[in-house]
């Protein structure tokens, strides 16, 4: 179990960041990654501020804005605004450069940025952005990412599946693993979830392995992100 307060913190003035895994100046040898899940950053970016142009390679990078809107530009020629209720993925592959800025000049934004190690190196870089169907998330798991371009949600070069759900208080729900050899990283965005007596509050997380199904009970109105990932 990973408590919210145990995450790494970074205060850059314009950026308030929480790191679920070692990142930047935060280093914890016990929090390096969960399987192929390498980064889960919970960022608050002040109005009109952001990350200047910088490079990536051989990483699957997923961005999920929770509040506000993010302005994105990259060396592949994309220039877009990613809003809360959308998901963006970049397969960095052989190498990309990009910048990310708060698209709003009057309020901060909050986003999750997630990095996964790919299962193929040096692929041609690619970009994808998609609106999420929030109605599909009410009291059920809605798939937002998979390994297949033919499935629901965005896709990446990894045998990983992400699901999101928004649940009413008292709802009970099970998640069926796509691959029992995978692990499941549970991240509570809002609310409270109970997994067989393990209570997770806002921004708490749990890493679960060797399971075919994971039962949940939501003790209050909750929003949860599930990241099913290979463990090696």
Secondary structure, 3 states (H helix, E strand, C coil): CECHHHCEEEECCCEEEEECCCECCECCCCCCCECCEEEEEEEEECCCCEEEEEEECCCEEEEEEEECEEEEEECCCCEEEEECCEEEEEECCCCEEEEEEECCCCCCEEEEEEEECCCCCCCCCEEEEEECCHHHHECCCEEEEECCCCCCCEECCCCCEEEEEEECCCCEEEEECCCCCCEEEEEEEECCEEECCEEECCCCEEEECCCCEEEEEECCCEEEEEEEECCC
